[in-house]
Amino acid sequence: MDDEPTNQYVMMRLLATEPYQIVAVSDGHEALEALEKQRHWDLVILDVMLPKMSGYEVCQRLREKYSASELPVLMVTARGQKEDLLAGFAAGANDYITKPVEALELRARVKTLLQMKRSVSDSIEAEMAFLRSQIKPHFLFNALTAILTVSQDDMKKAQDLLLDFSTYLRHSFDFEQHEKLIPIERELELVEAYLRIEQIRFGERLDMIYKVEGDLSGRIPPMTIQPIVENAIRHGVMTKLSGGKVKLAVYAENNETVIQVEDNGPGFSAGAKTQQMKRKGVGLRNIERRLQNMGGKLEIVSKPNVGTRVEIRISQSQSELE
């Protein structure tokens, strides 16, 4: 973005030979509005000197919603002083280029930043594929065993469990699913199927409280809620011989969709890094990055001998925009 039409024209001409779709705006407010309306941006080229709001301020605002890898920012300045560079990097810029801008340098820096963003996105997608491809043998075996056991006494119940098992497999291993966001209802179908199977397996050891309220019209990344619920069962209540309680709550609050998964397992202290990493393994880190990519947040709060709560907050307006 640049407030001078001539500078905008020059920059667009320098990048005209590249396969980019470019949108030019004149000030920081226009830029932020454009980013709110459409989140699928790959790079921001930001002039330091802008009316109403400086480039540094715009960059700081961007970093409140996007990490440096999710939305790279290339700052443009007429000065190349050390203090200018430091101020830009402090505001969250990825790279700097000075005026007058040379075509080859601009293209090279833009290409590098886009490759960096792409590599991070590929890494997240690879983790997602890894999570989807992890056919958990112990769960599948135990689920089938539970269904066979139930079939000896209640064939109708066994048939219902087979349908739940089919739903679990379909949602978990749907490799044709290329959507980055899915309706919350679809994710909850997976959660409900999973929980009905686990309830049969663990019986009275698992006390599951399921509370869904409000408008569920929003969208979330696939395989977001179910892995968190599974985590609460595996690393939370089922680590206790007596079992325990897991609560899933989904509700709307202040234009946000709030998802909370709580367990009364052993918990851990804020300084227990080993336990934190165990509870926040590859799965939860992947979920957190995908949520951040759409402006969502994930928070884990845990207390020893009390339990653990994982909370997700997603702006309803942002989930609808996707």
Salt bridges, closest charged atoms under 4 A:
ASP2 OD2 - LYS99 NZ 3.53
GLU36 OE2 - LYS65 NZ 2.09
ASP47 OD2 - LYS99 NZ 2.62
GLU83 OE2 - ARG79 NH2 3.80
ASP84 OD2 - ARG79 NE 2.92
ASP95 OD2 - ARG109 NH1 2.86
GLU105 OE2 - ARG109 NE 2.95
GLU127 OE1 - ARG289 NH2 2.62
ASP160 OD2 - LYS156 NZ 3.06
ASP164 OD1 - ARG196 NH2 2.95
GLU179 OE2 - ARG186 NH1 3.12
GLU179 OE1 - ARG219 NH2 3.25
GLU189 OE1 - HIS171 NE2 3.24
GLU198 OE1 - ARG201 NH1 2.71
GLU198 OE2 - ARG234 NH2 2.94
GLU213 OE2 - LYS211 NZ 3.68
GLU253 OE1 - ARG313 NH2 2.73
GLU256 OE1 - ARG313 NH1 2.89
ASP263 OD2 - ARG279 NH2 3.07
GLU288 OE1 - LYS280 NZ 3.00
GLU311 OE2 - ARG313 NE 2.92
GLU322 OE2 - ARG39 NE 3.87
GLU322 OE1 - HIS40 NE2 3.02
